């Protein structure tokens, strides 16, 4: 919202500079993003949150400034009467859907001369981003920006039946709006009709068949209150957002229709020569009462953690337009002004007290705790995993639990998960609850890359969501890791190496070993949409697949414009917790030395080390202590389609010294198995 300081000073004394005002308003909870110099002087760009539609006007901001500095608020002048006798132009206003339009106010003026608006009005409109059109349209826009309530002016002579009917559109009905686009309507949209057909899309935009032109001499002014959710739905459905819909969908002042139409009438009299021809009609079938709330000083002090005085509470509420009547000792019945559509709870009133007490004056304290609480069942597992990963040089990330449609398409969850939708999402990116931690971490990597950070090592322990067997939303603890860039710091003695698949695999092995996991293994994995099939693997413990890991699929990396490899892992943390913290078994140091034997074999390329290793273990050689892969070679003297593996076998007998003959027998047994099972050849 742009606020002209020149315009603001018409309604409240502001000797302060734009810079000082920016600081003071921001500290009072109204973020002033920037100030700029326009033809009429400084203009403040203020971020107005969706719960403060009352600040979407110069009067609204003047009210805040007056309350902030304890000054008088000056409201614009209004005509003394909006009625004449006898009435020259009779007309009719009819509301057919009071649910969507609780109030509609109209007034007809004649003798209007359409032309350019005065220079001072054009200057103010341009300063806050509004394009001047003609004096009538400019006046309605001016009052909108001054008082915050949208209005519309119809060419009365182009209203075919000379009346206004407010009701729902017909399904499939088509309407040409002022922007020249024909739009298809549905039965949930509210329309303004002239008794013969639609002339405006209520609360959003008027139609070309009744717009003001140079030939207009009689105008019908409308100022209404529309149900906010109806305007929001219409605006989103049609993809049409206007200054009017922006305010109506946030909640306009239902008692602001008559003052706004009176201000418009006065300006038309002054600037366009108009006269009242058809008396004010205020159709208001069911009076909307103001919101009344109870306020207790003790509850306010408890919530804010500060001491307040009755005089401060009463004066603050009075300056903001609230009416407070004492109902007991330090308690009040507070009647909220109708322009404050955000007032629903006592806490809303307490927030106003906090703003004007000054957030910076509220001390930072730790709230009292009446119980120490009980750690969750997974807290010990999470702390163990967190400690290990932090020790390995990873940083913890915390991302939002929401996901967009594209997140589910690009990063589908492992297995069959039906995503959980959010009933009232704030944006398209928060339509669903996440089914995977991977999308959030990939976006974190992109954010780091965009800020010049090329070495990224992150992990997240969080929840993913799905529907359970009973059809209810359920959550599951997950662990995800993402890394890219150098795997270690570079110096003269240690050239940095890029993070790779084996570094990620080593991280997972260290994690599981550090958590005393049951024996685990990795296997090649195919079919994970977001992993590169060339190096994707799965992690298994006792026949249960816990997760997958590997590099990001090249197509997805291209979509994110990554210029270096990114490696990912996602683990079902709840499943992992079933296999960790196994009992510790201790053994005495061996009295007899181990014996190492290296075997170099050639095997077909399709044979994996995991298959070879598992096969050797299944031979059941009790003296075999460990198996290691110490070299893999392809090149000269190796047949096409084959590769060379060098295995290191370590044998140990805790009861006696191993003889050469026994070790040779073990080695021969292993070699015979490899030749028979894999067609291995001894190099």
N, C-alpha and C positions, 0 to 999 in steps of 0.2 A: 504494500500500500504506500503510495507516494503522498506526502503531506507537505504542502507549501507553507513555509514559515510566515510569509506575508499574509496568506489567507488565515492561518491559525491565529495570528495576532489580532485579527478582527474580532475574535471571540474570547480571547483571554490575553492579559498582559504577559508578554514574554520578553523581558529585557535580556535574558541570557542568550549567548551565542549559540549557533547551531551545534558546535562541538560540545558545549556544556549540556545542552538539551539532549543530545545523543547519549551522553554518559548517564545522565540522571534517569531518562526513560528506560534505558537498558537495565539499570540497577533496579528499576521498579517492575521488571518483568516484561517489558515491551522492547524487544530486540531491535535496535536501530542498526541496520546493516551498513548503511553508508549515507553520506550527504553529498549533494552536488549543487552547483550554481546554475540556475536557470535565469531567464530574462527577468522574472519577477523576484529573484533572490534565491536563498537557499531552499533546497527541497530535501526532505528526509525520506529515505527508503526504509520502511518499517516492516518487519516480518510479523504479521498478525496470525496467531494460531487459530485453528478452526473453532475454538470455543469462545472467541472474543469478537463476534460480529459487530458489537457495539463500537469497536475501534476502527471500523472500516469507513470512517468519515472524519471530516475536520471538526465537527461538533463533538464527536466521540473522543478524539484525541485532545481537544481543548478541555473536555471534562476531566480527563486524566491529568493534564498539566495543571489545571486549577486545583485539583485535589492534592497533587504532589507538592505545590508551592503554597497552598492555602490562599488562593486568589479567587476572585469573582468570575463566574462563567457568564458570558454575554451571549444570549440567544438571538438569532436573526429576527428582524421585525416582521410581524404578520398582520394581514388585514383585520380590521375589527369585526367585520361580518362577511360571511360567504353566502348570504341570501339577499334577494331583492324581491320587491313586490311592485307590480305583478311580474311573474316569470315570463320571459319572452320566448324561451326555447324549452318546452317540456320534453322530457326524455324518461326512460325507464331503466332501472338496474335490477336484474333478477339473478339470484344465486340458486342454482339447481343442485349443487353439491357442496353443502356447508362443511362437510368433513375435509375436503381438500381446499376450500376457500372459506374460512370462517368470517372474513370481513372484506367488503369491497366499498370503496369510497369514490364517488364521481362528482365532477363539476364541469359545466359547459360555459365557454367564454366565446363572445363574438367580437367583431370589430378588430380582429387580429391582423397585424401587418407583418408578414413574414419577410425577413431580410437578415443581414449579417448581425451577429451579436456584437455588443460594444467591445472595444479593444481590451479593457481590463478583464472582462470575462474570458475572452479568447486566450489572453495571456495566462490566466490561472489554469484553464483547462489544458492547454498545451504543456504547462509546467508539470502537471501530474499525469501526462500521457494520454490525454483525451483529444481527439480531433474535432475541431469546430465544424458544424454543419450549417445551421441557421439558428436564428434567435430562439425559436420555440424548442427545437431539439436540444440546443445548448443549455437552455434554462432547466429542462428536465435532468440533463446530465449534471449540471451545476448543483442542483438540489440533492441529487443522489450522492455526490461527493461531499456536499456540505453536511447533510443531515443523515445520510446513510440509508435512506429508504428509497427503493426503486420506484419510479413513476413511468407512465407512458402517456403520450399525447396522440389522440386519434384525430384525423380530419373528420369532423362531425358530418359534413355533407357527403362523405363517402361511406358512412354507415347506412346500409340500405334500408333498415327498418327504424333507424333513429333510436336504437336502444342497445343495452349491453346484457348479454345472457352468459353466465359463467357455468360451464358444465363439462363433462367428460367428452372426449372425442369419440368418434365411431371407429371401430377396428377397420384398418385398411384405408381410412380417410387420408387424403393428401392435402398438404398445405404449403404454399410458397412463402417462405420467411423473407425478412428484409434483406438478407444476404444473397437473395436470388436463387436459392436452392429449394427445390420441391422435396418435402419430407413426408414419409409415410408414418402415420400415427397409429396408436393403439388405444384401447379402451381405458387404460390407466393414466392417460395424459389429460391434463386439464386445459381447456380451450376457452378463449373469449370469443363469443359470437355476437353478431349484430341483429340476430333474429332471422337472418337469411343464410348465414354461413359464417365460417371462422374468419376472424380478423387479427388474432394474436395467439401465440403460444404462451399460455399464462406463466408469468414469472421468468420467462426465458427471452423471447423475442417477438416483436410485432410482425405484421404481415405487410407485403407490398401494396395490398389493395386498400389500405387506410392510412398510409404514411403521410406526413406533413409535406406539402409542396409549396411552391411560390404562390400558387393560386388559393391557398387555404385562408379562409377568413373566420371560420368557426372551428373550435377545437373542443374535444371532450378529454378532460384530464382524468386519469385513473390512478388510484393509489390503493393497493390491496395488501392483505396478509394471506399468504399461501402456506399450506402445510409443508414444512421443510423437506421431508422425505420424498414427497411427490415431485417437487422441483428437482431434487437430486437425481431421482430415477429418470425423469424425462431428459435432463441434461446429459446424463451418461448414456442413455439409450440412443439418443440422436447424435452424440458426439458434439454437442453444441454448448459451449460455456460462454456466458456473457457477464458483464458487470452486475446485471440484475440477478441472474441465477446464482452467481457466486455469493451474493448476500442472502437471497431467499433460502437457499439450501442450508445455510448455517444458522438461520433463525433471525428473522427481522423483528422489529418492534411492532407488536400488534396494536399498540395504542399510538403509533406514530403516523398513521395514515392522514388524519386531519391536519396536524401541524405541517406535514410535508406538502400536502396539496394547497394549504393556505400560503406557504412560502412560494410555491410555484405560481399561484394565482397573483400574488403581489409583484413578483418579478415580471410576469407577462403584462400586467397593468403598466408597470414602469417602463419596460423596454420594448413592448410590442403593441402598445395602445389598446390592449384587450379590455373587455368589460365582462362582468358576470352576466350570463344570459340564462343559464339553467341552474337552479339552486343546488347547493350541496346535498347530495344523497349519500347517506352512510348506512349501508345495509349490513347489519350486524346481528344475525339470528340468535346467537348464544354468546353472551358476554364471557370472555376468557378472564378469569380472576388472576390477579398477580400472585406470584409464588410467595408463600409465607413460611419462614423457617425459625426455629428456636436456636438461640445462641447463648452459650454459657461461657463466662470468662474462665472458669476453672478448666473446662475441656479445651479451650483455646490455649491456655498456658501449658497444659499437659501435652498437647499435640506439638506445640512450637518449642517447648523447653525454655520459655522466657516468662517474665512477669509483665503483665499488662495492667493498665489502669482503666477504670470505667470511662473516664473522660476521653482517653485516646480512642477507645472502641467506638463510643458514640459519635465523636467528631469525625473519625475516618469514614464511618458508614454514612453520615450525613453529607459529607463532601462528595461521596460517590453516588449520591442520589437514593440511598436506602433510607427507609423510615424505621426507626427502632423505638419500640415501646417497652419500658421496663415491665417484666412479668414476675420479678422476684429479686432476691439479693444477687446482684451481678449476673442476671439473666435477662434476655430480651426476646420479644417477639419481633422479628424483622420482616418487613414487607419489602420485597425486592422490586426494583423498577422494571417495567416491562421491556426495556431495551437490553436487560441483562438476561438473555436466553440461556446462559450457561449456569444459572443458579439452580441447583437441585438439592444440595446437601449442606449441612452445617459446616462441613469441611471446606466448602466453596467460600463461605463467608470468612472462615479463619484464614484462608489463603489471601484474601484481600487485606486482612490485618497484617499478615506477614509481609506482603509487598510494601505496604506503607510504613511499617516499622523498619524495613530495610533488611533484605536477606543477609547483607554483610554484617548486620548487628546481631544476628542470631548465632550464639556460640556453638562450636562443634562439640558435642557431648555424645557419649555412648549411652543409649537408652538402657534403663534397668532391665535385668533379666530375672524372671521368677523361677526359672528352672534351667539346668545346664543342658538339657536336651539329650537325645540319644543318637549316637552315630548311626548312619544308615548301614545296611548290611553289606553294601559294596564299598564303603568308604575306605576300609583297609586295603582292598584290592586296588582302588583308584589311587590312593596315596603311594602305594608301592610302585605302580606303573608310572605315575607322575615323577617320582623321585628318580627312577632309572632313566627315563627319557630326558629329564633335565640334566642328569649327569652325563648323558651322551651328547649334550650340546644342542638339544632341541628346545624350542620355546613353545609355551602353551598358548593356543588360540581359543577364543570363545566366540562363536558365530551365532547368529539368530537361528531360531528353530523353524523358520519359515522357508518356503521354497516356491519357485514359480513353475509354470507349466514347462518351460524349456529345461529347467533343472532336472525334472523327471524324465524328459525325453533324452537328454544328453547323458545323464548319469542315472540310469535305471538301477534300482536296488538289486542286491543279490537275492535270488529266489523270487517267489511270487508275492509281492506286497501291494495291496490296494491302498492308495494314498488317501490321507484324511484331509478333507477340504475345510477351509475356514469359513464360517457362516457370513461374517462381515469383514472381508479383508480390506486393509487400508489401501493397498496398491496391488497391481498385477503380480508383483514379485512376492507377495505374501498370501497368495491364494490357497496354499496348501501347507501342511506341516511336513517337514523334511523326512524322507525315507532313507537318507544317506548323509554322512558328514562330508563326503567328498566334494560336492559342489561349493560349499562354503570355503573349504580350504583352498580349492583351485582359484576361487575369486580372491582369497587372501594373497596367494602367490602373485596373481596379476597386479594387485594393489602394490605389493612390494616392488615388483618389476617396474611399474610406472613411476615409482619414487626412486629409481636408481639402485635398489637393493637387489643384487644378483645372487647372493648366497642366502638361501632361505631353507630353514629346517623347522617345521612346525608340527605339532600334534594337537589333537583335540579329543577329549573324553566327554561325550555327551549322549543325548538321547535321539533316537530315530523313532518314527511313529508309523503305525499301521492299524488295520482293523484285525481284531482277534477272531477266533472261531465263532464267537457269539455275536459278531457283527458290531462290537463296541471298539472305540479307539483305544489302543494300547501303546505302550512305549517300551523301548529296549535300549539298554546301554551299549554304546558302540565306542570303538577306539579307531582313530584314523591318523595317518602320518603322511606328510607331504614334504619333499625336499628337492632342492635343485641348486646347481652351482658348485663351488669348490667344496670338497669334503673336509678340508682342513686349512688352517691358515698357511700362507706361503711365506717362506723365508729363504735365505741363501743356501741353507742345508737341506731344506725340504720343499721342493717345488710342489705347489698345490695340484692335486688331482681332482678332476670333476667327479661329482657325486654320480654313482652308477648303481646298477641293479644289485651288485654284491654288497655294496655298503648298506643298502636297505635291507637285504636279507640278513646281513650281520646284525643290524639293529634289532630285527625281530628275534633272532636267535639269542642275543644278549638279554632282551626283554623277558623272553620266556624262561631262560636259564636263571635270570635274577629273581624271577617270581617262583622258582622251584617248580616248574611245570613238569607234568608227566612227559615221557619221551615224545618228541614231535618230529615231523618231517615235512619237506616241501615237495610238491609235485607240479609238473607242467599243467597249466590251466588254459582252456580255450573257451571262448564264448562270453567273456566279460566285455561288455560294450565299450567301456571307457579305458580299457587297458590295451597296450600294444601286444598283439598275439605273438610277437617274436620273443618276448621275455616275460609274459605273464605267468604267475605261479599261484598255487594255493597252499595254505598252511593247514596241516592235519595233526590232530592229537587223538590217539586211540580210535582211529576210524571216523572221527568227526571233523568235518571241514570247518575251521574257525574263521577263515577269511581269505583274501586274495591280495597280491601285491605285484608290482611291476612298473613299467613306464607308461605315461599318459599316451593314449592312442594318437598317432600323428595327425589324423583329421581333426580331432578335438583341439590338439595343440595349435593347429593352424587357425581354427576358429577364434581362439584366444590370443592369437598372434604371438605365441611364445617363440623366442629365438634360441632357447636352450632346453635340453631335456628336463622333464619333470617326472619324479617318481612318487608313486602313491601306494598306500596300503590301507585296507579297512578290515578290522577285526571285530567279530561278534564278541564283545567284552563279557556279556553274560555267560556265553558258552565257555569262554576262556577261564572264568572264575571257577568252573567245575573241576578244572584240571591243575590248578596251581596250589602253592603252599603244601606240597606233598611232604610227608615225613622225611627228616634228614637221616641218612644212614652213614655211619662213620666206619672206616676201615683203617687198620694199622698200615704203616708204610711197609712195602714189600722188603723181605730180607734178601731176595734173590733178584738179580738184575734182569730187566726186560731185554728182548732181542728184536731188532728191526729187520725186516726184509722188504726190499723194493721189487715190485714186479711191473715190467713195462709190457703192455699188450696192445695189439691193434684190434679194434672192434668196428663194426659198421657204425656210421654216423647216427643212425636212428637209436642206438643203444645209449641210454642215459647213465650217468654215474649213480643216480639213485637206485636204478634197477640192479646195477652191479653190486653196490654196497649192501642192499637188502638181501640179495641172493647169497652173498658171502656170510652174512650174519646167520642166515637160516641153516647154514651147514652145522651149526651147533658146536663149533670148536671152543671149548671152555677156556682154553689158554689164550684165545684171541682177545686182546685188550682194547685195540682201537684200529680203525681203518681211516686212512687219509688219502686224498687226491692231491699229489704234489706237482703234477705236470700234465698238461694236455698239449699235443703237438699235431699240426697238420702242415704238410709241405713236402720237401724232397724225400724220396725213398718211402713215402707213405702212399699206398694205393688210393686211387680216386674213390670216393664214397666211404672212406674209412678215416679213423683218427687214432692217435696213440694216447693211451692213458698210462700214467705211472702211479701205481698204488703203493702206499707205505703201510705194511702190516706190522703191528707191534704185538708180540707174544709175551705172556708173563705167566709163570707158574709160582704160586705163593708157597708151595710145599718143598720144591727142590729146584736145582739149577737145570735150565733147559739145555739139552745136548744138541749138537749140530744135526744129528740124525733126526731127532724129533721135530726140530724147526723145519728141516727139509721136507719131512713127511707132511707137515701142515701146509707148507707152500705148494707141494705137489698136488695135494687135495684141492686147494683153492684153484690152481691153474687148470686142473682137469675139469672142475666145475665150470669155469669160465669158457673153456674150449667147447664143452658139450652144450652149454646153455646159450652162449652168445656167439659161437663161432670165433672165439678169440684166438689170435696168433701171438706167440711169444716173440718179442723183438730181440 
